[in-house]
Amino acid sequence: MNDDQLQALLRSLSHDLSGFARASIGFSQILLDSGKALDEQARKWLSLIVDQGNHAQTILSRLSVYARLFNSAPVLEACDLAELSQQAADESPVVQEAILAGLVTIERSGVLPTVTGVADHWKMVFIELIENSIIHNEGAVACEISGGPDHMTFSDNGSGVDSKYFDTIAKPLVKLTRLPLAGFGLSICAKIAEDSDGRLSFSTNEKGGLSVLFSWR
């Protein structure tokens, strides 16, 4: 199966299965809101269907995003990562809300590289990384984006990831938390880096958080 066929399959599955999820959520919510007498057990199961249906929709939506990255003929351009990192922070409602609330700071140092790729994809990378730091950190989040001519590192002050998972955390659907997340964030980042002739690697920084290194040949 080539990339075009894989993309078509994943997008078709995402679309069709989303319909089933929406129907399950909708009918369950109608019953919950109908005012009909439902015992506690029935309401519990209907609420579970709604919650799990919403989670399924999140996963399917992220699967669709991941599948679109396999477009075999993207329009490539010069991507200034310093500029795109700022645009990403400005365009993400989650990041802007956290900044205004004083819950996250983003520092940049060094000279971030300019790479060949798709600008919107690289904005997606920064949004994924920053929002991921916010979601996984209960306190104030400190993100740092640093770089040089052939590399870029994103670091945060979160709880980090055990090094035994470094080889697997960028694979689709891998989750190291019980939070209702889709497990596609780092997979998306890895695919975008690969499309720009780069690669992803991980380490633990001096603050105990996760550092994500993008490097180019």
Secondary structure, DSSP 8 states (H G I E B T S, - for coil): --HHHHHHHHHHHHHHHHHHHHHHHHHHHHHHHS-----HHHHHHHHHHHHHHHHHHHHHHHHHHHHHTT-SS---EEEEHHHHHHHHHHH-HHHHHHHHTT-EEEEEEE---EEEE-HHHHHHHHHHHHHHHHHH-SS-EEEEEEEETTEEEEE--S----GGGTTTTTSTT--SSSSS--S-HHHHHHHHHHHTTEEEEEEE-TTSSEEEEEEE-
